[in-house]
Amino acid sequence: MKKMIVRGGQKLAGEVTIGGAKNSTVALIPAAILADTPVKLDSVPNILDVQNLMRILKAMNVESSFRHGVLEIDPTQIKESSLPGDAIRSLRASYYFMGALLGKFGQATVSFPGGDNIGPRPIDQHIKGFKALGAKVEEDGNQVRITTGPEGLKGARVFFDLVSVGATINVLLAAVRAKGTTIMENVAREPEIIDLATFLNNMGAKIRGAGTNEIRIQGVDRLEAKNIHTVIPDRIEAGTYLAFAAANGEGVTVKNVIPEHLDPFISKMVEMGVKLEIGEDQIYVPGGDNLKPITITTSPFPGFATDLQQPITPLLMKAKGQSMIIDTLYPERVKHIAEMNRMGGNIASANGVITVQESRDLHGATVDACEIRAGVSLVGLGLMSHGTTVIENAEHILRGYDRIVEKFKGLSVDLEVVGN
């Protein structure tokens, strides 16, 4: 178990460059097995999730190498095999192999996925989409087995009952190699889905409408990678550093940002009274004082991202008054609350509403990183606190934040990770 040591009283100052999007990368890697040639991805974040996905690839006889942000994947010798259960269970996005394997081989057997414990995230919409394409889905214990008849997958119209990023990506991966045209309606519109569609289209896929609420896919027989694909910047990582810089900074420039991807987040920071200098691909934060409380309601893109409700919480604790957070996507995403209260935070949850009061007497404590975003929010709070904070289960943070210790060092902040 890894621990992260955070010494309070350190101010962020300087520059930080945002890495490739985690939520893109964990979809692009499974998508790579659909290719009939080797694939190369650039700006891949150095996170534990990438290492786990590489282990899953190896179990399928897919060679991969990762160096200096470049991930090379060779799926040309791929074989069907059972996937390593420990890697599958530790990574929610492993379920994207269902769609990719179904598109590649016409069948897939995958254990129920793991990942962060932030409440139920059912895969019923994924299964609905697979069935619409002609697949048969059987659940056996903790496994899902998906098969097709001799005619394989066929294009169909799929209407999702609710907007789901995971279901949109999974059914898209299956439909790319299906016969005929698939029309997916009420789909997610996240930038990471556009990134995935761009990657596939550059290999010869025929996908239109990514970024709107309807995606059309004309199935193809072959996908060939002809150039390197650069992963888009991580808007969640960017938002995290922006919030920490406003809460506890003395002038921070966040580089490699697509500001349009952060519009709802930026709007809320401005509403609080944070002054931002927004450039074409970078944002400067001088700091934040005399902040006003706000109300945040999370929703699918282009709304306020659920993954940013915890990282912005330390900033809300500086506002003079009561802020509220309503997470409509994952209302059970509240495991950070008890940990923050151990540090002197004044935060509570009742009836689906998180209330955050101004918190002046913050102090270090031993706390638990229950999941990625909860864990990183404790880093921000620890830097605002007196004394030292010890964050246990820090591997959760390392799953989602690219070279976090190195990047904070570039901001004049020393973090320490200890343990195995």
C-alpha positions as CSV (number, residue, x, y, z in Angstrom):
1,M,0.0,0.0,0.0
2,K,1.4,3.4,-1.0
3,K,1.1,6.5,1.2
4,M,1.4,10.1,0.1
5,I,2.9,12.6,2.5
6,V,1.6,16.2,2.1
7,R,3.2,18.9,4.2
8,G,0.9,21.9,4.7
9,G,1.8,25.5,4.2
10,Q,3.3,25.1,0.7
11,K,2.1,27.5,-2.0
12,L,1.8,26.6,-5.6
13,A,3.8,28.8,-8.0
14,G,5.2,28.4,-11.5
15,E,4.0,26.3,-14.5
16,V,2.5,22.9,-15.0
17,T,1.9,21.1,-18.3
18,I,-1.2,19.0,-18.5
19,G,-0.9,15.4,-19.9
20,G,-3.1,13.4,-22.2
21,A,-6.6,12.7,-21.0
22,K,-6.9,9.6,-18.8
23,N,-10.5,9.1,-19.9
24,S,-9.5,9.2,-23.6
25,T,-6.5,6.9,-23.1
26,V,-8.4,4.1,-21.3
27,A,-10.7,4.0,-24.4
28,L,-8.0,4.4,-27.0
29,I,-6.0,1.4,-25.8
30,P,-8.8,-1.1,-26.1
31,A,-9.8,0.5,-29.4
32,A,-6.3,-0.2,-30.7
33,I,-6.9,-4.0,-30.8
34,L,-9.4,-3.3,-33.6
35,A,-6.5,-2.2,-35.9
36,D,-5.0,-4.6,-38.4
37,T,-1.6,-2.8,-38.1
38,P,0.6,-1.6,-35.2
39,V,-0.7,1.6,-33.5
40,K,1.2,4.5,-31.9
41,L,-0.3,6.9,-29.4
42,D,1.4,10.1,-28.2
43,S,0.9,12.2,-25.0
44,V,-0.2,9.1,-23.1
45,P,-0.3,9.9,-19.3
46,N,2.1,7.9,-17.1
47,I,-0.6,6.5,-14.8
48,L,-1.2,3.1,-13.2
49,D,-4.3,2.6,-15.4
50,V,-2.1,2.5,-18.5
51,Q,0.1,-0.2,-16.9
52,N,-3.0,-2.3,-16.0
53,L,-4.3,-2.0,-19.6
54,M,-0.9,-3.1,-20.9
55,R,-1.1,-6.2,-18.7
56,I,-4.5,-7.0,-20.2
57,L,-3.1,-6.5,-23.8
58,K,-0.2,-8.9,-23.0
59,A,-2.8,-11.6,-21.9
60,M,-4.1,-11.4,-25.5
61,N,-0.6,-11.7,-27.0
62,V,-0.7,-8.0,-27.9
63,E,2.8,-6.5,-27.5
64,S,3.1,-2.9,-26.2
65,S,5.8,-0.6,-25.1
66,F,5.6,2.8,-23.3
67,R,8.3,5.3,-23.2
68,H,8.4,9.1,-22.8
69,G,4.6,9.5,-23.3
70,V,4.6,7.3,-26.5
71,L,2.6,4.0,-26.3
72,E,3.2,1.5,-29.1
73,I,0.7,-1.3,-29.5
74,D,1.0,-4.2,-32.0
75,P,-2.3,-6.2,-32.2
76,T,-1.3,-8.1,-35.3
77,Q,-0.7,-11.3,-33.4
78,I,-3.7,-11.0,-31.1
79,K,-5.3,-14.1,-29.6
80,E,-8.5,-14.6,-27.7
81,S,-7.8,-15.5,-24.1
82,S,-9.2,-15.0,-20.6
83,L,-8.2,-11.6,-19.3
84,P,-6.3,-11.2,-16.0
85,G,-8.9,-10.8,-13.3
86,D,-6.8,-8.6,-10.9
87,A,-6.2,-6.0,-13.7
88,I,-9.8,-6.2,-14.8
89,R,-11.2,-5.8,-11.3
90,S,-8.9,-2.8,-10.6
91,L,-10.0,-0.8,-13.6
92,R,-13.5,0.2,-14.5
93,A,-12.6,1.1,-18.1
94,S,-11.6,-2.5,-18.7
95,Y,-15.1,-3.0,-19.8
96,Y,-14.2,-1.3,-23.1
97,F,-12.6,-4.6,-24.1
98,M,-16.2,-6.0,-24.4
99,G,-17.0,-3.8,-27.3
100,A,-13.5,-4.0,-28.8
101,L,-13.3,-7.8,-28.6
102,L,-16.9,-8.1,-29.9
103,G,-16.0,-6.0,-32.9
104,K,-12.7,-7.9,-33.5
105,F,-13.8,-11.5,-32.9
106,G,-17.6,-11.5,-32.7
107,Q,-17.4,-12.6,-29.1
108,A,-16.0,-11.6,-25.8
109,T,-15.8,-12.9,-22.2
110,V,-14.9,-10.2,-19.6
111,S,-15.1,-10.2,-15.8
112,F,-17.3,-7.5,-14.2
113,P,-15.2,-4.4,-14.1
114,G,-13.8,-2.7,-11.0
115,G,-12.5,0.8,-10.6
116,D,-13.5,3.5,-8.2
117,N,-16.1,2.8,-5.6
118,I,-18.4,5.8,-6.2
119,G,-21.7,4.1,-6.3
120,P,-23.5,1.9,-8.8
121,R,-22.5,2.2,-12.5
122,P,-24.6,-0.5,-14.2
123,I,-23.8,-1.8,-17.7
124,D,-27.4,-2.4,-18.8
125,Q,-27.1,0.2,-21.5
126,H,-24.0,-1.4,-22.9
127,I,-25.8,-4.8,-23.0
128,K,-28.8,-3.2,-24.7
129,G,-26.6,-1.8,-27.4
130,F,-24.8,-5.1,-28.0
131,K,-28.1,-7.0,-28.3
132,A,-29.4,-4.4,-30.8
133,L,-26.4,-5.3,-32.9
134,G,-27.3,-8.9,-32.9
135,A,-25.2,-10.2,-30.0
136,K,-26.3,-12.7,-27.3
137,V,-25.3,-11.7,-23.8
138,E,-25.0,-14.2,-20.9
139,E,-24.0,-13.5,-17.3
140,D,-22.3,-16.2,-15.4
141,G,-21.2,-15.3,-11.9
142,N,-18.9,-12.3,-12.2
143,Q,-18.4,-12.8,-16.0
144,V,-20.2,-11.5,-19.0
145,R,-20.0,-13.6,-22.2
146,I,-21.1,-12.0,-25.4
147,T,-21.4,-14.0,-28.7
148,T,-22.8,-13.6,-32.2
149,G,-24.1,-16.0,-34.8
150,P,-22.3,-16.9,-38.0
151,E,-23.4,-13.6,-39.6
152,G,-21.7,-11.5,-37.0
153,L,-22.8,-8.1,-35.9
154,K,-25.2,-6.1,-38.0
155,G,-25.8,-2.3,-37.9
156,A,-28.9,-1.2,-36.0
157,R,-30.5,1.8,-34.4
158,V,-29.7,2.1,-30.7
159,F,-31.4,4.6,-28.4
160,F,-29.9,4.9,-25.0
161,D,-32.3,5.3,-22.1
162,L,-29.8,7.6,-20.3
163,V,-26.7,9.4,-21.4
164,S,-23.7,7.1,-20.7
165,V,-20.1,7.7,-21.7
166,G,-19.2,4.1,-21.1
167,A,-22.1,2.7,-23.1
168,T,-21.5,5.2,-26.0
169,I,-17.9,4.1,-26.2
170,N,-18.5,0.4,-25.9
171,V,-21.2,0.2,-28.5
172,L,-19.2,2.5,-30.8
173,L,-16.2,0.1,-30.6
174,A,-18.5,-2.9,-31.5
175,A,-20.3,-1.1,-34.3
176,V,-17.1,0.0,-36.1
177,R,-16.6,-3.5,-37.5
178,A,-20.3,-4.4,-37.8
179,K,-22.0,-4.9,-41.2
180,G,-24.1,-2.0,-42.3
181,T,-25.0,1.3,-40.6
182,T,-25.5,1.8,-36.9
183,I,-27.3,4.9,-35.6
184,M,-26.7,5.6,-31.9
185,E,-29.1,8.2,-30.3
186,N,-29.0,10.0,-27.0
187,V,-25.3,9.4,-26.8
188,A,-22.7,11.1,-24.6
189,R,-20.9,14.1,-26.1
190,E,-17.7,14.3,-24.1
191,P,-14.5,15.5,-25.8
192,E,-13.0,12.0,-25.1
193,I,-15.6,10.4,-27.4
194,I,-14.6,12.9,-30.2
195,D,-11.0,11.9,-29.6
196,L,-11.8,8.2,-29.9
197,A,-13.8,8.8,-33.1
198,T,-10.9,10.8,-34.6
199,F,-8.5,8.0,-33.8
200,L,-10.7,5.4,-35.5
201,N,-11.6,7.6,-38.5
202,N,-7.9,8.2,-39.1
203,M,-7.5,4.4,-39.4
204,G,-10.4,4.2,-42.0
205,A,-13.5,4.0,-39.8
206,K,-16.6,5.9,-41.0
207,I,-18.0,7.7,-37.9
208,R,-20.0,10.9,-38.1
209,G,-21.6,13.0,-35.4
210,A,-19.3,12.4,-32.5
211,G,-19.8,15.4,-30.1
212,T,-23.5,15.6,-30.9
213,N,-26.4,13.5,-29.5
214,E,-26.5,11.2,-32.5
215,I,-23.6,9.2,-33.9
216,R,-23.7,7.3,-37.3
217,I,-21.3,4.5,-38.0
218,Q,-20.8,2.7,-41.3
219,G,-19.1,-0.6,-40.6
220,V,-15.7,-1.3,-42.3
221,D,-13.7,-4.5,-42.8
222,R,-10.2,-3.1,-42.0
223,L,-8.5,-0.5,-39.9
224,E,-5.0,0.7,-40.6
225,A,-3.0,3.1,-38.5
226,K,-1.0,5.4,-40.8
227,N,0.2,8.1,-38.4
228,I,0.6,8.7,-34.6
229,H,-2.4,9.8,-32.7
230,T,-1.9,12.5,-30.0
231,V,-4.3,12.2,-27.0
232,I,-6.2,15.4,-26.2
233,P,-5.3,17.2,-22.9
234,D,-6.9,16.0,-19.7
235,R,-9.6,18.5,-18.8
236,I,-10.0,16.9,-15.3
237,E,-6.3,17.2,-14.5
238,A,-6.4,20.8,-15.8
239,G,-9.4,21.6,-13.6
240,T,-7.7,20.1,-10.6
241,Y,-4.6,22.3,-10.9
242,L,-6.7,25.4,-11.7
243,A,-8.7,24.8,-8.5
244,F,-5.6,24.2,-6.3
245,A,-3.9,27.3,-7.8
246,A,-6.9,29.5,-7.0
247,A,-7.2,28.0,-3.4
248,N,-3.5,28.0,-2.5
249,G,-1.4,29.6,-5.2
250,E,0.9,32.5,-5.8
251,G,0.6,32.7,-9.6
252,V,0.3,29.5,-11.6
253,T,0.2,28.9,-15.4
254,V,-1.6,25.8,-16.5
255,K,-0.4,24.8,-20.0
256,N,-1.6,22.5,-22.7
257,V,-5.3,23.2,-22.0
258,I,-8.3,23.3,-24.3
259,P,-10.3,26.1,-22.5
260,E,-13.6,25.2,-24.3
261,H,-13.5,21.7,-22.7
262,L,-13.6,23.5,-19.3
263,D,-16.2,26.1,-19.9
264,P,-18.6,25.1,-17.1
265,F,-15.7,24.7,-14.6
266,I,-14.2,28.1,-15.6
267,S,-17.6,29.8,-15.3
268,K,-18.0,28.5,-11.8
269,M,-14.5,29.7,-10.8
270,V,-15.3,33.2,-12.3
271,E,-18.6,33.2,-10.4
272,M,-16.7,32.6,-7.2
273,G,-14.5,35.7,-7.9
274,V,-11.4,33.9,-9.2
275,K,-9.5,36.0,-11.7
276,L,-8.3,34.0,-14.7
277,E,-6.2,35.0,-17.7
278,I,-7.3,32.6,-20.5
279,G,-5.1,32.1,-23.5
280,E,-5.5,29.9,-26.5
281,D,-3.9,26.9,-24.8
282,Q,-3.1,28.0,-21.3
283,I,-4.7,29.6,-18.3
284,Y,-3.0,31.8,-15.7
285,V,-4.3,31.9,-12.1
286,P,-3.0,34.7,-9.9
287,G,-4.7,33.2,-6.8
288,G,-8.1,33.6,-5.2
289,D,-9.3,35.9,-2.4
290,N,-12.6,37.3,-1.2
291,L,-14.4,34.3,-2.8
292,K,-18.2,33.9,-2.9
293,P,-20.0,30.7,-2.3
294,I,-21.6,29.0,-5.3
295,T,-23.9,26.1,-6.2
296,I,-22.7,23.4,-8.5
297,T,-24.8,20.8,-10.3
298,T,-23.0,18.1,-12.2
299,S,-24.4,16.8,-15.5
300,P,-23.1,15.1,-18.7
301,F,-20.9,17.2,-21.0
302,P,-21.2,20.1,-21.7
303,G,-22.2,20.4,-18.1
304,F,-20.0,20.5,-15.0
305,A,-18.1,17.3,-14.9
306,T,-18.7,14.9,-12.0
307,D,-15.0,14.2,-11.9
308,L,-14.3,17.8,-10.8
309,Q,-16.8,18.1,-8.0
310,Q,-14.3,16.8,-5.4
311,P,-11.1,18.6,-6.7
312,I,-13.0,21.9,-6.5
313,T,-14.1,21.3,-2.9
314,P,-10.9,22.7,-1.2
315,L,-11.4,25.9,-3.1
316,L,-15.1,26.1,-1.9
317,M,-13.8,25.9,1.7
318,K,-12.2,29.3,1.1
319,A,-15.5,31.0,0.1
320,K,-17.2,33.1,2.7
321,G,-20.5,31.3,3.2
322,Q,-22.1,28.0,2.2
323,S,-21.6,26.4,-1.2
324,M,-23.6,23.4,-2.4
325,I,-22.9,20.5,-4.8
326,I,-25.6,18.4,-6.3
327,D,-24.0,15.4,-8.2
328,T,-26.8,14.2,-10.5
329,L,-24.6,11.5,-12.0
330,Y,-23.1,9.8,-9.0
331,P,-24.9,11.0,-5.8
332,E,-23.0,8.5,-3.7
333,R,-19.7,10.1,-4.6
334,V,-19.2,11.4,-1.0
335,K,-16.5,9.2,0.5
336,H,-14.1,12.3,0.7
337,I,-16.4,14.0,3.2
338,A,-15.5,12.0,6.3
339,E,-11.8,12.3,5.4
340,M,-12.0,16.1,4.9
341,N,-13.8,16.5,8.2
342,R,-10.9,14.7,9.9
343,M,-8.8,17.6,8.7
344,G,-11.1,20.2,10.1
345,G,-13.2,20.7,7.0
346,N,-16.8,21.8,7.4
347,I,-18.6,19.6,4.8
348,A,-21.7,17.4,5.0
349,S,-24.1,15.5,2.8
350,A,-27.8,15.0,3.1
351,N,-30.6,14.2,0.7
352,G,-28.3,14.2,-2.3
353,V,-26.8,17.7,-1.5
354,I,-23.3,18.3,-0.4
355,T,-22.9,21.5,1.7
356,V,-19.4,23.1,2.0
357,Q,-18.9,25.8,4.6
358,E,-15.9,28.1,4.9
359,S,-13.2,26.1,6.8
360,R,-10.5,28.1,8.5
361,D,-9.0,25.7,11.0
362,L,-7.6,23.0,8.7
363,H,-5.0,20.6,10.1
364,G,-3.1,17.6,8.9
365,A,-4.4,14.1,9.6
366,T,-4.1,10.5,8.4
367,V,-6.8,10.0,5.8
368,D,-7.8,7.5,3.1
369,A,-7.8,8.1,-0.7
370,C,-11.0,6.1,-1.4
371,E,-10.8,6.7,-5.1
372,I,-9.0,8.9,-7.7
373,R,-10.8,12.2,-7.4
374,A,-11.4,11.9,-3.6
375,G,-7.8,11.2,-3.1
376,V,-6.5,14.1,-5.1
377,S,-8.9,16.5,-3.3
378,L,-7.2,15.5,-0.1
379,V,-3.8,16.6,-1.6
380,G,-5.2,20.1,-2.2
381,L,-6.7,20.3,1.3
382,G,-3.5,19.0,2.8
383,L,-1.5,21.8,1.2
384,M,-4.0,24.3,2.7
385,S,-3.7,22.8,6.2
386,H,-1.3,23.2,9.2
387,G,0.9,20.3,9.7
388,T,1.4,17.1,7.7
389,T,-1.3,15.0,6.0
390,V,-0.7,11.2,5.3
391,I,-2.9,9.9,2.5
392,E,-3.3,6.1,2.6
393,N,-4.1,4.1,-0.5
394,A,-2.4,6.7,-2.6
395,E,-2.2,4.3,-5.5
396,H,-5.7,5.5,-6.3
397,I,-4.3,9.0,-7.0
398,L,-1.5,7.5,-9.1
399,R,-4.1,5.7,-11.2
400,G,-5.4,8.9,-12.6
401,Y,-2.8,11.7,-12.3
402,D,0.2,11.8,-14.6
403,R,3.5,12.2,-12.8
404,I,1.8,14.1,-10.0
405,V,4.9,14.3,-7.7
406,E,7.1,15.6,-10.5
407,K,4.5,18.1,-11.6
408,F,3.9,19.5,-8.1
409,K,7.7,19.8,-7.7
410,G,7.6,22.1,-10.7
411,L,5.1,24.2,-8.8
412,S,7.5,24.5,-5.8
413,V,5.6,21.8,-3.8
414,D,7.2,18.7,-2.4
415,L,5.0,15.6,-2.2
416,E,6.4,12.2,-1.1
417,V,5.1,8.8,-2.0
418,V,6.2,5.9,0.2
419,G,5.4,2.2,0.4
420,N,5.0,-0.6,-2.2
